[in-house]
Protein backbone atom coordinates (compact mmCIF):
# COMPACT_ATOMS: atom_id res chain seq x y z
CA UNK A 1 0.00 0.00 0.00
CA UNK A 2 1.41 3.38 -0.95
CA UNK A 3 0.78 6.62 0.85
CA UNK A 4 0.46 10.16 -0.50
CA UNK A 5 -0.29 13.50 1.07
CA UNK A 6 -2.79 15.50 -0.97
CA UNK A 7 -3.76 19.03 0.02
CA UNK A 8 -7.19 20.45 -0.73
CA UNK A 9 -7.42 23.71 -2.67
CA UNK A 10 -9.24 26.81 -1.41
CA UNK A 11 -12.60 25.19 -2.26
CA UNK A 12 -11.76 21.94 -0.45
CA UNK A 13 -11.14 19.96 -3.65
CA UNK A 14 -8.43 17.33 -3.94
CA UNK A 15 -7.02 16.41 -7.35
CA UNK A 16 -6.37 12.67 -7.60
CA UNK A 17 -4.63 12.98 -10.98
CA UNK A 18 -3.40 9.62 -12.32
CA UNK A 19 -4.84 7.84 -9.26
CA UNK A 20 -8.27 8.29 -10.85
CA UNK A 21 -7.31 6.79 -14.22
CA UNK A 22 -10.09 4.54 -15.60
CA UNK A 23 -12.38 5.45 -12.68
CA UNK A 24 -15.74 7.06 -13.40
CA UNK A 25 -16.86 7.65 -9.81
CA UNK A 26 -16.08 6.94 -6.15
CA UNK A 27 -18.16 5.91 -3.19
CA UNK A 28 -16.91 7.85 -0.16
CA UNK A 29 -17.23 6.38 3.31
CA UNK A 30 -16.30 8.34 6.42
CA UNK A 31 -15.46 6.17 9.43
CA UNK A 32 -15.76 7.07 13.11
CA UNK A 33 -12.22 8.48 13.25
CA UNK A 34 -12.87 10.82 10.31
CA UNK A 35 -10.91 8.82 7.73
CA UNK A 36 -12.32 8.92 4.21
CA UNK A 37 -12.33 5.67 2.28
CA UNK A 38 -12.68 5.97 -1.50
CA UNK A 39 -14.03 2.94 -3.35
CA UNK A 40 -13.51 3.32 -7.12
CA UNK A 41 -16.16 2.45 -9.68
CA UNK A 42 -15.96 1.94 -13.43
CA UNK A 43 -19.47 2.33 -14.79
CA UNK A 44 -20.74 0.63 -17.91
CA UNK A 45 -23.00 1.98 -20.64
CA UNK A 46 -26.68 1.14 -20.19
CA UNK A 47 -26.61 -0.68 -23.53
CA UNK A 48 -24.08 -3.17 -22.04
CA UNK A 49 -25.94 -3.73 -18.77
CA UNK A 50 -27.98 -6.64 -20.14
CA UNK A 51 -25.09 -9.09 -19.85
CA UNK A 52 -24.73 -8.39 -16.13
CA UNK A 53 -28.47 -8.88 -15.66
CA UNK A 54 -28.36 -12.31 -17.35
CA UNK A 55 -26.20 -14.48 -15.06
CA UNK A 56 -26.14 -17.40 -17.50
CA UNK A 57 -24.92 -15.22 -20.39
CA UNK A 58 -22.36 -13.57 -18.10
CA UNK A 59 -20.94 -16.95 -17.06
CA UNK A 60 -20.77 -18.05 -20.71
CA UNK A 61 -18.94 -14.84 -21.56
CA UNK A 62 -16.46 -15.27 -18.69
CA UNK A 63 -15.84 -18.90 -19.70
CA UNK A 64 -15.17 -17.85 -23.29
CA UNK A 65 -12.78 -15.10 -22.11
CA UNK A 66 -10.83 -17.61 -19.98
CA UNK A 67 -10.68 -19.97 -22.97
CA UNK A 68 -9.38 -17.17 -25.21
CA UNK A 69 -6.72 -16.20 -22.67
CA UNK A 70 -5.49 -19.81 -22.44
CA UNK A 71 -5.24 -20.18 -26.21
C-alpha positions in Angstrom: 0.0 0.0 0.0 1.4 3.4 -1.0 0.8 6.6 0.8 0.5 10.2 -0.5 -0.3 13.5 1.1 -2.8 15.5 -1.0 -3.8 19.0 0.0 -7.2 20.4 -0.7 -7.4 23.7 -2.7 -9.2 26.8 -1.4 -12.6 25.2 -2.3 -11.8 21.9 -0.4 -11.1 20.0 -3.6 -8.4 17.3 -3.9 -7.0 16.4 -7.3 -6.4 12.7 -7.6 -4.6 13.0 -11.0 -3.4 9.6 -12.3 -4.8 7.8 -9.3 -8.3 8.3 -10.8 -7.3 6.8 -14.2 -10.1 4.5 -15.6 -12.4 5.5 -12.7 -15.7 7.1 -13.4 -16.9 7.7 -9.8 -16.1 6.9 -6.2 -18.2 5.9 -3.2 -16.9 7.8 -0.2 -17.2 6.4 3.3 -16.3 8.3 6.4 -15.5 6.2 9.4 -15.8 7.1 13.1 -12.2 8.5 13.2 -12.9 10.8 10.3 -10.9 8.8 7.7 -12.3 8.9 4.2 -12.3 5.7 2.3 -12.7 6.0 -1.5 -14.0 2.9 -3.3 -13.5 3.3 -7.1 -16.2 2.4 -9.7 -16.0 1.9 -13.4 -19.5 2.3 -14.8 -20.7 0.6 -17.9 -23.0 2.0 -20.6 -26.7 1.1 -20.2 -26.6 -0.7 -23.5 -24.1 -3.2 -22.0 -25.9 -3.7 -18.8 -28.0 -6.6 -20.1 -25.1 -9.1 -19.9 -24.7 -8.4 -16.1 -28.5 -8.9 -15.7 -28.4 -12.3 -17.4 -26.2 -14.5 -15.1 -26.1 -17.4 -17.5 -24.9 -15.2 -20.4 -22.4 -13.6 -18.1 -20.9 -16.9 -17.1 -20.8 -18.0 -20.7 -18.9 -14.8 -21.6 -16.5 -15.3 -18.7 -15.8 -18.9 -19.7 -15.2 -17.8 -23.3 -12.8 -15.1 -22.1 -10.8 -17.6 -20.0 -10.7 -20.0 -23.0 -9.4 -17.2 -25.2 -6.7 -16.2 -22.7 -5.5 -19.8 -22.4 -5.2 -20.2 -26.2 
